[in-house]
Amino acid sequence: MPASRTRHLCSVAAALVLTVTGPATAASATTAGSDAAGLREVLFVGNNWDGTADVIRSSGDFAKVGRVNVIPDKDQRMAEITADPVKWIYFMAIRNSVGEGHDQFADDMYSTPDGTSVVVSRPSFADVVSIDLATGRINWRFPVAGYRADHMAVSPDGTRVAVSASTANTVHVLDIDTGKQLGSFATGDKPHENIFTRDGKYIWNMAIGDVNTALDDPAWDWTKGDRRITVVDATTYKQVKVVDMRQRLDAIGLKDFSDAVRPAVFSPDESKLYFQVSFFNGFLEYDVTADRITRVKTLPKNPATSEDRTTWVNDSRHHGISMNPEGTKLCVAGTMDDYATVVDRATLQEGPLVTASKPYWATVSGDGKDCIVSESGADQVTAIDFATGRKVTSIPVGDHPQRVRLGHVQADWAGPSGS
């Protein structure tokens, strides 16, 4: 590892970002697991390849509530892209690399606290839009720096969204109602996941580096770029801490592991971070206060999964991890191994392997009882009981579901007018 990749903690004390009470979730701005006055709690399922978001009940039978077209301006955006050679090159590069031959129209989404709009990041259009849930029209549009928008996070009070501009190594923080940029900050290469701390004071960003090259052997890991966790003050957007997992992995003898931190989830008291890395069928536990990796969990391999790393989508092996509200169970999406499983947090013993087709994300139902996994290969989402680890039900959705987020709509909403 070149010396330039060696990171150190910033002068701000680590305790500054550690003395928080728990992770932020989309539901934390309102009443998790129940409907607020005049609102219905739902799950938004982003169908990345067809540019829609299915809206389903947040618990119980997970029945469909409605559907939103998140690319109502597709013709206008395509006209702009085809008129600009550079934008066209990036548009096609997204289609032929991370898009697996498809355009990426719905990566991430969060509803506004009043349930009137949904904010969506659209990778192929390099923007974030707010869509009026009553009319289906766009309220505002924010073009991100560079040529691709990626994962988002919402602040605990629901007023701000942070979005990764993956080709610009930047995270924008926007006012959720107006789309006005409130601030931005620099990251490592290819910013990916964002997490607000529960008190809303800090944002953690995970940069995953170049996941589209064929240099996937551990010997070439250094070519993947500057991969690190960047922690910033969510008011000033100034960096307060950097965590380079390369150093922490090397310290426990995992020199062949990638240091590209993928999906991650905090324990309820935010003392531990559980995260996935590129190419690994499992996850790691990081003690935030001690600043070290404390446990490593290897999950079963699917014998049918190719050992050729270049065949794994965007360097993923497992991509998607969530935790039940009590902090006793983890739910893991075994993306390339075609299963999902619930893991006991104390013992790290996995439960039944629930067959799933390229599961791409894991989140928690509104009532906290189930893990919800998006099966991008089967165009459905599947609920798995945290208590038993068994499948509850599957619900058909659109083409290539990825991110699934809790949110709210108006109590009588059944889709935009005219849809």
Residue, then its C-alpha position, 0 to 999 in steps of 0.5 A: m500500500p503506497a504511503s500516500r494511502t496511509r490515513h490518520l485521525c484528524s485532530v478532533a477527538a474521536a469521542l466527538v463523533l462517538t457520543v451518540t445514542g443510535p443510528a438514524t433511520a428514515a422512520s426516526a423523523t416520525t413515528a416508526g412502526s405506526d402511522a402518524a396523523g394523516l399519514r401512512e407509513v410505507l416502504f418505497v422500493g426503487n426499481n432501478w432499471d425501469g425508473t419507477a418506485d413501488v410503494i408497499r405497506s411497511s409491515g403486515d402483508f406488505a401489499k402494494v399501495g401505489r407506484v411512482n414514475v421517477i423519470p417523468d422528464k426522461d425525454q428532456r434529460m435524454a435530449e440534453i445527454t445526446a446533445d453533449p458528447v461527454k455526458w453521452i459517454y458517461f451515460m453509456a459507460i454507466r449503462n455498460s458497466v454498473g448498469e449491467g447493460h441497463d440504465q440506472f434511473a432509481d438508486d435511492m429515495y426518501s419521502t418528505p416528512d409530510g408525505t407529499s413528495v419523494v426525493v430520488s437519486r438517478p444515477s444515469f441522469a446524474d441528479v436528484v429530483s423531488i417528485d410530487l406524490a399527488t401529481g407525479r410532477i417534479n418539484w425540483r431538480f439538483p444536478v450533482a457534480g460529475y456524471r453520476a448520483d448514488h446512495m443517499a441518506v436522510s437526516p433524523d429530522g427529515t429535512r436534509v438529504a445527503v447524496s453521493a456524486s460518485t464520479a466527483n468524489t463529493v457528497h452534496v447535502l440538500d434541503i429536502d423541500t427546496g433542493k437547495q444545496l446546504g453544503s458539500f464535502a470531499t470524500g475518497d474515490k467513488p463515494h457510496e453509502n452515507i449514514f447520519t448519526r442519530d443525533g443528526k450531528y455527523i455524516w459518515n460516508m463510505a468511498i468504495g473506489d473503482v469497482n468496475t475494473a477487472l483488476d480484482d485479484p488481491a495483488w491488484d487491490w492497490t489499483k482500486g483507488d482511495r477507499r476510506i470512511t469520511v466523517v464530517d460535521a453535519t452543520t459545517y460539513k468539515q471533516v472531523k475524522v477519516v478511517d482507512m480500513r486498510q490499516r485496521l484489516d492489516a492489523i488483524g492479518l487480513k491483508d488480502f481483504s478489500d478495504a472498500v466498505r460497502p453497506a454498513v449499519f450501526s448498533p443501536d448505541e453506535s458503539k459498533l459498526y457492522f460492514q461489508v467489503s468488496f469480494f467478501n462473503g460475510f461482514l466485519e464488526y468495528d469498535v468505534t471507540a477502540d478504532r479497531i476491527t473486533r470480529v469477522k464473520t464469514l458466511p457460507k458460499n453458494p457452490a454454484t457461485s463462480e469463483d471468478r471475481t470478475t463475474w461478481v457485480n461491481d465487486s460485490r459478493h454480499h451487498g446489503i445489511s440491516m439490524n433489528p431495532e433491539g440490536t440483537k439480529l443482523c440481516v445480510a443479503g448474500t448478493m452473489d450467493d443468492y441467499a439472505t440470512v439472519v445472524d445472531r449479533a451476540t454469537l454471529q451464528e447465521g440462521p436458515l439461508v433463505t433463497a433469494s435471487k441476487p438480493y441487493w439490499a436489506t432494510v427493516s419493516g416498519d414494525g421492526k419484526d421483519c428484514i426486507v430484502s430486494e431481490s434484484g434478480a427476481d423483481q420482488v422484495t422478500a420479508i424474512d422474520f427476524a425471530t425465526g430467520r424464515k421467509v414470510t412473503s414475497i411481493p412482486v415489484g418492478d425491474h431490478p429493485q435495489r434500495v428499499r426505504l421507509g417513508h410516508v405518504q398521505a393516508d388516502w394516497a394510491g398513486p399520482s393522479g392520472s397514473 
